[in-house]
Structures are given as structure tokens and as C-alpha cells.
């Protein structure tokens, strides 16, 4: 990460656009192939359809100018997968067009409904994601499909279309929205990697056993997925959800009777098993919510203490984003710079820094981000609202996410303008004293040269009548050298 003068971005370098399009085409090919395999086996469960969700996420994450290329790449991937399993005569390009319309609609809705920086922060965001990706686009696509489908199967086809698109969206869209390249670096932490792999293996194994041997298997699968969600961060949890959906759907595709087999042996031996299925999710959610409320209380208390300490600090304090923007400033800093707190939040520190001090500041910020140093301090100058230049002592530290990614800087800015002015005044005074001493010394040297050149004896004495100077004539007349006579009384 390198900070520039106007701004600084914390992004991993993205691949070439052509490489991204090829990658999207390959991903669409793989997931389309999986979806078509499910429908080819003939499962009673509505087939899952992932390509629309892949295209929707790609539209959401990329600028509009790339949408045509994304649509072509994903469509070619889907068509290639279809040709792998079915003859070319069975292709229906109108379905591909409907998928593109669905994906574009979903991407536009998601951009309108979700925050751009962290799209899934709470349950309300998830509801908006569900509406924008798994409700409105599938209904729109199902309606378009219903208009072109044969009348005899239109109603059934509408339901299958909507259900398959909705399941695919809820499975893939959260993953696509949350994924960032630096997430892969988190698994360099062996603890997180081991916990994720163990949770994945246990969830898939127990889901397989539940589907094979337990009545109402999806109830058990729900409990397992809730357990995974409690143990892991969002990204890893959604990844396990995807893996579970893939495994369970393959099991149902290969053996549709898993849903119809009553498994009477289990019910005879454990007639009260349904109560366990009722209590497990309820108990788990109770403890999760208790832990959540306790943690939220502690966070609120900690935030309140920090806010009070910051707001009422005698020196300026600020939280500064990784791009240089002022995220939060206290009254002392606002008064020091002459801007209101709201005005500062629309600006960056680069805009207010004296140009000669900016490069040094940015270099040390980059060292801080790279981990070369833990903090730094420096004297620097700022512009005030009135255009004046003021001095401050800046101390900066960095707050990181648990995956070691930079979150924001904590800056302490102490007003030393009066001190610097005093130092400058003292420096000017010392310069004048030095110049006066130099002038006095030079004048003394000139006087000695003049006295040495006089043809008569000259003796200089101080107020105590002690000799301080004798010229060569006086030395000859008295018989004393100046070195011997210095400090001697004149009457000696």
C-alpha cells in the first residue's frame, strides 16, 4: 500500500481486465456445469442455478463500462457448459438473455440498497440483499420465462425458475459481495485455517449422516449451519454454507428417495427426537444472543470512554482513514485549525499540510502501514482556515484489523506554535548577540593593530590599575614583555 499526496488506497492490485473476464467465464462454466448435472439427473428438488448470481456479483463489483464484457464472458461459459452435456439444438438463447436482465437488475438494486464499503454489516443489510438478489430478480426472470414458456408448463416452470434462482442467489451472492483478495491472507493464521477446515469437515460429515439416517434431516442440517455460523467469521461461514448446499444437492440428485424415506427405525428407538431438534437451535440462539448483547454492552462502554477521553482532551486528537480523510476530530483540533468538525470530515490531512512537510509525513505513514515502525512523531506545519501556517507536534499510531489489514490512524496533534515562535525569536536574538560579539572582537583586533603601530609607548590598564596591554615601544622602555606584565599593577 502506497499513500499519495491527495489520497491513499488500500487495495490489492487487480489483474488485467481480460484476465478477469476469462476467469469469470471459467467460474460460470464450472457452476453452470454443476447446475445442469443436477437437472440432468432428474432430482425432485428444484435445480440450483448459479450463473445468474455469478454475473450479478460481477456487475455489482465492476464499473458499468465492463458490464457488456462480463455478460459475454459469463454467457459463453454457460453456453460452453450446456454444449458439454446437451446438443447444440437444445440451446435457448432467450434464457441467457433473461439471466443477463436478472443479473443487471439485481446488481443495480444491490448498489442502491447496500453500503458500498461493508455491504453486510447487520441483519437489515441481509434482508436488503435477499430482496435485491433473491426476490425481485428471480420474480422478474420467472415472469419473463413464463411469457415465453409453453402454456401447459408455464406455471410449474415459473415456480422452478424462481426457486432455483433464489437458492443460487442466497448461496453465492453473500460470498461474492464479501470476498476481497486480502481475505485469502487471513488463513496464514494456522488457528483460523485449522478451525475452518475442522468445521467444514464436521459440518459436511454430519450433514451426510443426517440426510442418510435421521428423520427431518434438514432440521439437523440447519443446526449444523448455525453452529458453523457461530464459530466462524462471515466469509468462512458463507463458504461452508455453499459447500453444504453442493453436497446435499448432489445427494438428493443421486437419491431423491432421501426426502421420502420415513426412517421408521430411528423413530421407534428415539420417539422424542423432534424435541431435541426443537431445543438445539433455540438453546444455541439464546446463548449467541446473550454473548452478542454482552459484547455490545462492553463495546458501547469502551466507545463511550474513548469518545469522552478524545472529546475532552486538551490536545487535538483525530481518527484518520487510510486514504487521509478525517473520520473523527475533537474540539481542540477543530479550534486549532479553525474548521468545524463537520467541515474537517469532508477534508483530508493532505489538504491542510504544509507542502514541505508532506513527503516526510507520507513516508513515515507508509513505514507504519508496512509494519516497519509501530508509531512515529514529528513536528509539522498545517494551514488554518484563515490561511495562517501553524506548528504542531504530531504523534501517529495505526489500528489494524485482526487479519492485520490497516483500519485507521490515531493522530495526536499538539499545538506548539507559540513554542516554535519563541524558539525562532530566541534564535534571532542569539544571532544578533553573536553578530555583536563578532563585531566587538573585530574592533578589538583593529585597536591592537593600531596601538602596536604607534611610535610612542602605550600601556592599557583596567579599573584596578592592572596592566592589560603594552605595545612594543612600552616593552622596550620598561624592559618587560607584555606576557610578563599582564595583570601586574601599574606602579610595580
Beta strands, then each sheet from edge to edge (+ up, - down):
strand 1: 316-321
strand 2: 326-329
strand 3: 375-383
strand 4: 389-400
strand 5: 406-415
strand 6: 459-461
strand 7: 467-470
sheet 1: 2+ 1- 5+ 4- 3+
sheet 2: 6+ 7-
end
